Every structure is written in C-alpha cells, then in structure tokens.
Amino acid sequence: MTDRPANLDHLVPETMPAPFAAYSHGVVVRAGSDMVFCSGQLGVGPDAQVPEDAAAQAELCFENALSILAACGMDFSNVVRINAFVTDRAHMRPYMAVRDRLFPQPAPASTLMIVSGFTREEFKVEVEVIAAGR
C-alpha cells in the first residue's frame, strides 16, 4: 500500500460523532485529479467461480476493483469512496474485516447497506469504489 495521494484530504470533523467503523465522514478531491468510477464488483473470480464464504467474496470484489484501478495506474490508496452491499446482517463483519485490512487509516468515505439480493442467489457481497489520482 502506498501513502495516500497529496490530492486527497480525509475529513473527520471534531464537531460530529466519530465514525462507527473504519471510514472517513468525507474525502476532498483536489482540482486536477482524474476520477475513476468502478461499477459494482461481485465476488466472482477469473475462473467464474463464486465462493460460498462472504469474506472470500469480499476479497474477490476488492481484487476486481483493484484490477480496474490498476488499468489506469491507481491502487487502493486512491479510493475516496466505497459503497458496499451485503445480503444479510451476518455478512457485515466478514466484509468489514476485509475492507479494514485493505484500507488503513485514514480510510475512505464508506457506506454499507443490507439488500434483499443480487441477480444471482449465490452472491452475498457487492462493492463499488470511486478513486481519484493524478
């Protein structure tokens, strides 16, 4: 993991409650930055296999997002926002353990939602990322 890019400032104002988990309340992207908006990535590997475990699916979601970022010279240090979706409250902790390991502080802005399902039943986790770099 590289240092956070200089074009990003992570916001955790002292005038509001601390985040509930490892995320920033906001991230400022400075002018002149390239922006990458990744579509939702599901927990499917290059072999088209979908693991049963929510944490393994989360790993694959982030690996897929990293492939997209790498295509334009970025990595996880450039991520400013994560939107994640899980299909059950039981999948929150495994997902968060993966996210927290991959995104040290200051962490990006992040939202995690519980949804009723995805296009295929075997999927438990989906992750979208937005990144900024120069």
Rosetta constraint file for C-alpha pairs under 8 A:
AtomPair CA 1 CA 75 HARMONIC 7.86 0.50
AtomPair CA 1 CA 76 HARMONIC 7.25 0.50
AtomPair CA 1 CA 77 HARMONIC 6.66 0.50
AtomPair CA 2 CA 77 HARMONIC 6.18 0.50
AtomPair CA 3 CA 77 HARMONIC 6.61 0.50
AtomPair CA 4 CA 8 HARMONIC 7.25 0.50
AtomPair CA 4 CA 77 HARMONIC 5.21 0.50
AtomPair CA 4 CA 78 HARMONIC 6.85 0.50
AtomPair CA 5 CA 77 HARMONIC 6.92 0.50
AtomPair CA 5 CA 78 HARMONIC 6.59 0.50
AtomPair CA 5 CA 133 HARMONIC 7.06 0.50
AtomPair CA 7 CA 29 HARMONIC 5.92 0.50
AtomPair CA 7 CA 30 HARMONIC 4.96 0.50
AtomPair CA 7 CA 31 HARMONIC 7.77 0.50
AtomPair CA 7 CA 33 HARMONIC 7.12 0.50
AtomPair CA 7 CA 133 HARMONIC 7.15 0.50
AtomPair CA 7 CA 134 HARMONIC 7.74 0.50
AtomPair CA 8 CA 27 HARMONIC 6.57 0.50
AtomPair CA 8 CA 28 HARMONIC 5.53 0.50
AtomPair CA 8 CA 29 HARMONIC 4.95 0.50
AtomPair CA 8 CA 30 HARMONIC 6.23 0.50
AtomPair CA 8 CA 80 HARMONIC 7.87 0.50
AtomPair CA 8 CA 132 HARMONIC 7.91 0.50
AtomPair CA 9 CA 27 HARMONIC 5.53 0.50
AtomPair CA 9 CA 28 HARMONIC 5.00 0.50
AtomPair CA 9 CA 29 HARMONIC 6.87 0.50
AtomPair CA 10 CA 24 HARMONIC 6.11 0.50
AtomPair CA 10 CA 25 HARMONIC 7.76 0.50
AtomPair CA 10 CA 26 HARMONIC 6.05 0.50
AtomPair CA 10 CA 27 HARMONIC 4.47 0.50
AtomPair CA 10 CA 28 HARMONIC 6.45 0.50
AtomPair CA 10 CA 106 HARMONIC 6.49 0.50
AtomPair CA 10 CA 107 HARMONIC 7.69 0.50
AtomPair CA 10 CA 108 HARMONIC 7.22 0.50
AtomPair CA 11 CA 24 HARMONIC 5.86 0.50
AtomPair CA 11 CA 25 HARMONIC 5.74 0.50
AtomPair CA 11 CA 26 HARMONIC 4.89 0.50
AtomPair CA 11 CA 27 HARMONIC 5.63 0.50
AtomPair CA 11 CA 28 HARMONIC 7.47 0.50
AtomPair CA 12 CA 16 HARMONIC 7.93 0.50
AtomPair CA 12 CA 18 HARMONIC 7.03 0.50
AtomPair CA 12 CA 19 HARMONIC 7.72 0.50
AtomPair CA 12 CA 24 HARMONIC 5.73 0.50
AtomPair CA 12 CA 25 HARMONIC 5.41 0.50
AtomPair CA 12 CA 26 HARMONIC 6.98 0.50
AtomPair CA 13 CA 25 HARMONIC 7.84 0.50
AtomPair CA 14 CA 18 HARMONIC 7.65 0.50
AtomPair CA 19 CA 23 HARMONIC 6.39 0.50
AtomPair CA 19 CA 24 HARMONIC 6.76 0.50
AtomPair CA 19 CA 25 HARMONIC 6.73 0.50
AtomPair CA 22 CA 100 HARMONIC 6.34 0.50
AtomPair CA 22 CA 105 HARMONIC 7.22 0.50
AtomPair CA 22 CA 107 HARMONIC 6.06 0.50
AtomPair CA 23 CA 105 HARMONIC 7.75 0.50
AtomPair CA 23 CA 106 HARMONIC 7.17 0.50
AtomPair CA 23 CA 107 HARMONIC 4.64 0.50
AtomPair CA 23 CA 108 HARMONIC 5.44 0.50
AtomPair CA 23 CA 109 HARMONIC 5.33 0.50
AtomPair CA 23 CA 110 HARMONIC 5.82 0.50
AtomPair CA 24 CA 106 HARMONIC 6.75 0.50
AtomPair CA 24 CA 107 HARMONIC 5.62 0.50
AtomPair CA 24 CA 108 HARMONIC 5.42 0.50
AtomPair CA 24 CA 109 HARMONIC 4.64 0.50
AtomPair CA 24 CA 110 HARMONIC 7.18 0.50
AtomPair CA 25 CA 109 HARMONIC 5.60 0.50
AtomPair CA 25 CA 110 HARMONIC 7.84 0.50
AtomPair CA 26 CA 108 HARMONIC 7.44 0.50
AtomPair CA 26 CA 109 HARMONIC 5.24 0.50
AtomPair CA 27 CA 80 HARMONIC 6.01 0.50
AtomPair CA 27 CA 81 HARMONIC 7.79 0.50
AtomPair CA 27 CA 108 HARMONIC 6.78 0.50
AtomPair CA 27 CA 109 HARMONIC 6.35 0.50
AtomPair CA 29 CA 33 HARMONIC 7.01 0.50
AtomPair CA 29 CA 80 HARMONIC 7.93 0.50
AtomPair CA 29 CA 132 HARMONIC 6.85 0.50
AtomPair CA 32 CA 134 HARMONIC 7.03 0.50
AtomPair CA 33 CA 132 HARMONIC 5.86 0.50
AtomPair CA 33 CA 133 HARMONIC 5.22 0.50
AtomPair CA 33 CA 134 HARMONIC 5.01 0.50
AtomPair CA 34 CA 132 HARMONIC 5.43 0.50
AtomPair CA 34 CA 133 HARMONIC 5.20 0.50
AtomPair CA 34 CA 134 HARMONIC 5.71 0.50
AtomPair CA 35 CA 130 HARMONIC 7.20 0.50
AtomPair CA 35 CA 131 HARMONIC 5.72 0.50
AtomPair CA 35 CA 132 HARMONIC 4.54 0.50
AtomPair CA 35 CA 133 HARMONIC 6.71 0.50
AtomPair CA 36 CA 69 HARMONIC 7.42 0.50
AtomPair CA 36 CA 130 HARMONIC 5.66 0.50
AtomPair CA 36 CA 131 HARMONIC 5.08 0.50
AtomPair CA 36 CA 132 HARMONIC 6.30 0.50
AtomPair CA 37 CA 128 HARMONIC 7.89 0.50
AtomPair CA 37 CA 129 HARMONIC 6.37 0.50
AtomPair CA 37 CA 130 HARMONIC 4.66 0.50
AtomPair CA 37 CA 131 HARMONIC 6.65 0.50
AtomPair CA 38 CA 65 HARMONIC 6.74 0.50
AtomPair CA 38 CA 68 HARMONIC 7.18 0.50
AtomPair CA 38 CA 128 HARMONIC 5.72 0.50
AtomPair CA 38 CA 129 HARMONIC 5.39 0.50
AtomPair CA 38 CA 130 HARMONIC 6.14 0.50
AtomPair CA 39 CA 128 HARMONIC 5.66 0.50
AtomPair CA 39 CA 129 HARMONIC 7.53 0.50
AtomPair CA 40 CA 126 HARMONIC 5.90 0.50
AtomPair CA 40 CA 127 HARMONIC 5.17 0.50
AtomPair CA 40 CA 128 HARMONIC 4.36 0.50
AtomPair CA 40 CA 129 HARMONIC 7.72 0.50
AtomPair CA 41 CA 61 HARMONIC 5.04 0.50
AtomPair CA 41 CA 62 HARMONIC 7.52 0.50
AtomPair CA 41 CA 64 HARMONIC 6.42 0.50
AtomPair CA 41 CA 65 HARMONIC 6.54 0.50
AtomPair CA 41 CA 126 HARMONIC 5.44 0.50
AtomPair CA 41 CA 127 HARMONIC 5.18 0.50
AtomPair CA 41 CA 128 HARMONIC 6.18 0.50
AtomPair CA 42 CA 57 HARMONIC 7.17 0.50
AtomPair CA 42 CA 58 HARMONIC 7.87 0.50
AtomPair CA 42 CA 60 HARMONIC 7.20 0.50
AtomPair CA 42 CA 61 HARMONIC 5.08 0.50
AtomPair CA 42 CA 123 HARMONIC 6.93 0.50
AtomPair CA 42 CA 125 HARMONIC 6.34 0.50
AtomPair CA 42 CA 126 HARMONIC 4.74 0.50
AtomPair CA 42 CA 127 HARMONIC 6.74 0.50
AtomPair CA 43 CA 50 HARMONIC 6.08 0.50
AtomPair CA 43 CA 51 HARMONIC 7.34 0.50
AtomPair CA 43 CA 56 HARMONIC 7.35 0.50
AtomPair CA 43 CA 57 HARMONIC 3.93 0.50
AtomPair CA 43 CA 58 HARMONIC 6.00 0.50
AtomPair CA 43 CA 59 HARMONIC 7.26 0.50
AtomPair CA 43 CA 60 HARMONIC 4.78 0.50
AtomPair CA 43 CA 61 HARMONIC 4.82 0.50
AtomPair CA 43 CA 123 HARMONIC 6.66 0.50
AtomPair CA 43 CA 124 HARMONIC 7.77 0.50
AtomPair CA 43 CA 125 HARMONIC 6.52 0.50
AtomPair CA 43 CA 126 HARMONIC 6.94 0.50
AtomPair CA 44 CA 48 HARMONIC 5.66 0.50
AtomPair CA 44 CA 49 HARMONIC 5.59 0.50
AtomPair CA 44 CA 50 HARMONIC 4.72 0.50
AtomPair CA 44 CA 51 HARMONIC 7.41 0.50
AtomPair CA 44 CA 57 HARMONIC 6.87 0.50
AtomPair CA 44 CA 60 HARMONIC 6.14 0.50
AtomPair CA 44 CA 61 HARMONIC 7.29 0.50
AtomPair CA 45 CA 49 HARMONIC 5.53 0.50
AtomPair CA 45 CA 50 HARMONIC 6.63 0.50
AtomPair CA 45 CA 60 HARMONIC 6.22 0.50
AtomPair CA 50 CA 57 HARMONIC 7.08 0.50
AtomPair CA 50 CA 122 HARMONIC 7.15 0.50
AtomPair CA 50 CA 123 HARMONIC 7.38 0.50
AtomPair CA 51 CA 56 HARMONIC 6.24 0.50
AtomPair CA 51 CA 57 HARMONIC 6.09 0.50
AtomPair CA 52 CA 56 HARMONIC 7.62 0.50
AtomPair CA 52 CA 57 HARMONIC 7.53 0.50
AtomPair CA 52 CA 122 HARMONIC 7.18 0.50
AtomPair CA 53 CA 57 HARMONIC 6.31 0.50
AtomPair CA 54 CA 58 HARMONIC 6.14 0.50
AtomPair CA 54 CA 91 HARMONIC 5.85 0.50
AtomPair CA 54 CA 94 HARMONIC 6.26 0.50
AtomPair CA 54 CA 95 HARMONIC 6.66 0.50
AtomPair CA 54 CA 124 HARMONIC 5.98 0.50
AtomPair CA 54 CA 125 HARMONIC 6.57 0.50
AtomPair CA 55 CA 59 HARMONIC 6.23 0.50
AtomPair CA 55 CA 91 HARMONIC 7.73 0.50
AtomPair CA 55 CA 94 HARMONIC 4.79 0.50
AtomPair CA 55 CA 95 HARMONIC 5.44 0.50
AtomPair CA 55 CA 97 HARMONIC 7.81 0.50
AtomPair CA 55 CA 98 HARMONIC 6.63 0.50
AtomPair CA 56 CA 60 HARMONIC 6.42 0.50
AtomPair CA 57 CA 61 HARMONIC 6.18 0.50
AtomPair CA 57 CA 123 HARMONIC 7.71 0.50
AtomPair CA 57 CA 124 HARMONIC 7.19 0.50
AtomPair CA 57 CA 125 HARMONIC 6.28 0.50
AtomPair CA 58 CA 62 HARMONIC 6.29 0.50
AtomPair CA 58 CA 94 HARMONIC 7.92 0.50
AtomPair CA 58 CA 95 HARMONIC 5.65 0.50
AtomPair CA 58 CA 98 HARMONIC 6.69 0.50
AtomPair CA 58 CA 99 HARMONIC 7.98 0.50
AtomPair CA 58 CA 125 HARMONIC 6.03 0.50
AtomPair CA 58 CA 126 HARMONIC 7.39 0.50
AtomPair CA 58 CA 127 HARMONIC 7.70 0.50
AtomPair CA 59 CA 63 HARMONIC 6.09 0.50
AtomPair CA 59 CA 98 HARMONIC 6.52 0.50
AtomPair CA 60 CA 64 HARMONIC 6.00 0.50
AtomPair CA 61 CA 65 HARMONIC 6.32 0.50
AtomPair CA 61 CA 125 HARMONIC 7.57 0.50
AtomPair CA 61 CA 126 HARMONIC 6.46 0.50
AtomPair CA 61 CA 127 HARMONIC 5.93 0.50
AtomPair CA 62 CA 66 HARMONIC 6.03 0.50
AtomPair CA 62 CA 127 HARMONIC 7.10 0.50
AtomPair CA 63 CA 67 HARMONIC 6.32 0.50
AtomPair CA 64 CA 68 HARMONIC 6.63 0.50
AtomPair CA 65 CA 69 HARMONIC 6.34 0.50
AtomPair CA 65 CA 128 HARMONIC 7.57 0.50
AtomPair CA 65 CA 129 HARMONIC 7.07 0.50
AtomPair CA 66 CA 70 HARMONIC 5.94 0.50
AtomPair CA 66 CA 75 HARMONIC 6.15 0.50
AtomPair CA 66 CA 76 HARMONIC 6.81 0.50
AtomPair CA 67 CA 71 HARMONIC 6.32 0.50
AtomPair CA 68 CA 72 HARMONIC 7.33 0.50
AtomPair CA 69 CA 73 HARMONIC 6.48 0.50
AtomPair CA 69 CA 74 HARMONIC 4.84 0.50
AtomPair CA 69 CA 75 HARMONIC 5.61 0.50
AtomPair CA 69 CA 76 HARMONIC 7.79 0.50
AtomPair CA 69 CA 131 HARMONIC 7.74 0.50
AtomPair CA 70 CA 74 HARMONIC 5.04 0.50
AtomPair CA 70 CA 75 HARMONIC 5.96 0.50
AtomPair CA 74 CA 78 HARMONIC 6.18 0.50
AtomPair CA 74 CA 131 HARMONIC 7.92 0.50
AtomPair CA 74 CA 133 HARMONIC 6.83 0.50
AtomPair CA 75 CA 79 HARMONIC 7.40 0.50
AtomPair CA 76 CA 102 HARMONIC 7.55 0.50
AtomPair CA 76 CA 103 HARMONIC 7.02 0.50
AtomPair CA 76 CA 131 HARMONIC 8.00 0.50
AtomPair CA 77 CA 103 HARMONIC 7.59 0.50
AtomPair CA 78 CA 131 HARMONIC 5.04 0.50
AtomPair CA 78 CA 132 HARMONIC 5.32 0.50
AtomPair CA 78 CA 133 HARMONIC 5.94 0.50
AtomPair CA 79 CA 108 HARMONIC 6.28 0.50
AtomPair CA 79 CA 129 HARMONIC 6.53 0.50
AtomPair CA 79 CA 130 HARMONIC 5.70 0.50
AtomPair CA 79 CA 131 HARMONIC 4.00 0.50
AtomPair CA 79 CA 132 HARMONIC 6.46 0.50
AtomPair CA 80 CA 108 HARMONIC 4.73 0.50
AtomPair CA 80 CA 109 HARMONIC 6.04 0.50
AtomPair CA 80 CA 129 HARMONIC 7.58 0.50
AtomPair CA 80 CA 130 HARMONIC 5.79 0.50
AtomPair CA 80 CA 131 HARMONIC 5.26 0.50
AtomPair CA 80 CA 132 HARMONIC 6.75 0.50
AtomPair CA 81 CA 108 HARMONIC 5.23 0.50
AtomPair CA 81 CA 109 HARMONIC 4.62 0.50
AtomPair CA 81 CA 110 HARMONIC 5.47 0.50
AtomPair CA 81 CA 129 HARMONIC 5.65 0.50
AtomPair CA 81 CA 130 HARMONIC 5.15 0.50
AtomPair CA 81 CA 131 HARMONIC 6.99 0.50
AtomPair CA 82 CA 108 HARMONIC 6.87 0.50
AtomPair CA 82 CA 109 HARMONIC 6.34 0.50
AtomPair CA 82 CA 110 HARMONIC 4.60 0.50
AtomPair CA 82 CA 111 HARMONIC 6.34 0.50
AtomPair CA 82 CA 127 HARMONIC 6.96 0.50
AtomPair CA 82 CA 128 HARMONIC 5.76 0.50
AtomPair CA 82 CA 129 HARMONIC 4.61 0.50
AtomPair CA 82 CA 130 HARMONIC 6.62 0.50
AtomPair CA 83 CA 110 HARMONIC 5.83 0.50
AtomPair CA 83 CA 111 HARMONIC 4.94 0.50
AtomPair CA 83 CA 112 HARMONIC 6.12 0.50
AtomPair CA 83 CA 127 HARMONIC 5.85 0.50
AtomPair CA 83 CA 128 HARMONIC 5.08 0.50
AtomPair CA 83 CA 129 HARMONIC 6.36 0.50
AtomPair CA 84 CA 110 HARMONIC 7.75 0.50
AtomPair CA 84 CA 111 HARMONIC 6.16 0.50
AtomPair CA 84 CA 112 HARMONIC 4.75 0.50
AtomPair CA 84 CA 113 HARMONIC 6.31 0.50
AtomPair CA 84 CA 125 HARMONIC 7.24 0.50
AtomPair CA 84 CA 126 HARMONIC 5.72 0.50
AtomPair CA 84 CA 127 HARMONIC 4.44 0.50
AtomPair CA 84 CA 128 HARMONIC 6.27 0.50
AtomPair CA 85 CA 112 HARMONIC 5.69 0.50
AtomPair CA 85 CA 113 HARMONIC 4.84 0.50
AtomPair CA 85 CA 114 HARMONIC 5.71 0.50
AtomPair CA 85 CA 115 HARMONIC 6.33 0.50
AtomPair CA 85 CA 125 HARMONIC 5.63 0.50
AtomPair CA 85 CA 126 HARMONIC 5.17 0.50
AtomPair CA 85 CA 127 HARMONIC 6.45 0.50
AtomPair CA 86 CA 91 HARMONIC 6.14 0.50
AtomPair CA 86 CA 92 HARMONIC 6.70 0.50
AtomPair CA 86 CA 112 HARMONIC 7.58 0.50
AtomPair CA 86 CA 113 HARMONIC 6.37 0.50
AtomPair CA 86 CA 114 HARMONIC 4.99 0.50
AtomPair CA 86 CA 115 HARMONIC 6.04 0.50
AtomPair CA 86 CA 117 HARMONIC 7.93 0.50
AtomPair CA 86 CA 124 HARMONIC 5.46 0.50
AtomPair CA 86 CA 125 HARMONIC 4.59 0.50
AtomPair CA 86 CA 126 HARMONIC 6.66 0.50
AtomPair CA 87 CA 91 HARMONIC 7.13 0.50
AtomPair CA 87 CA 114 HARMONIC 5.46 0.50
AtomPair CA 87 CA 115 HARMONIC 5.02 0.50
AtomPair CA 87 CA 116 HARMONIC 5.62 0.50
AtomPair CA 87 CA 117 HARMONIC 5.44 0.50
AtomPair CA 87 CA 118 HARMONIC 7.94 0.50
AtomPair CA 87 CA 124 HARMONIC 5.23 0.50
AtomPair CA 87 CA 125 HARMONIC 6.76 0.50
AtomPair CA 88 CA 92 HARMONIC 7.31 0.50
AtomPair CA 88 CA 114 HARMONIC 6.05 0.50
AtomPair CA 88 CA 115 HARMONIC 7.31 0.50
AtomPair CA 88 CA 116 HARMONIC 7.84 0.50
AtomPair CA 88 CA 124 HARMONIC 7.59 0.50
AtomPair CA 89 CA 114 HARMONIC 6.60 0.50
AtomPair CA 90 CA 94 HARMONIC 7.99 0.50
AtomPair CA 91 CA 95 HARMONIC 6.17 0.50
AtomPair CA 91 CA 124 HARMONIC 7.39 0.50
AtomPair CA 91 CA 125 HARMONIC 7.83 0.50
AtomPair CA 92 CA 96 HARMONIC 6.02 0.50
AtomPair CA 93 CA 97 HARMONIC 6.06 0.50
AtomPair CA 94 CA 98 HARMONIC 6.56 0.50
AtomPair CA 95 CA 99 HARMONIC 6.28 0.50
AtomPair CA 95 CA 125 HARMONIC 7.62 0.50
AtomPair CA 96 CA 100 HARMONIC 5.85 0.50
AtomPair CA 97 CA 101 HARMONIC 6.23 0.50
AtomPair CA 98 CA 102 HARMONIC 6.31 0.50
AtomPair CA 99 CA 103 HARMONIC 6.01 0.50
AtomPair CA 100 CA 104 HARMONIC 6.36 0.50
AtomPair CA 103 CA 107 HARMONIC 5.62 0.50
AtomPair CA 103 CA 108 HARMONIC 7.51 0.50
AtomPair CA 117 CA 121 HARMONIC 6.83 0.50
AtomPair CA 117 CA 123 HARMONIC 7.68 0.50
AtomPair CA 117 CA 124 HARMONIC 7.44 0.50
AtomPair CA 118 CA 123 HARMONIC 6.38 0.50
AtomPair CA 118 CA 124 HARMONIC 7.68 0.50
AtomPair CA 119 CA 123 HARMONIC 7.96 0.50
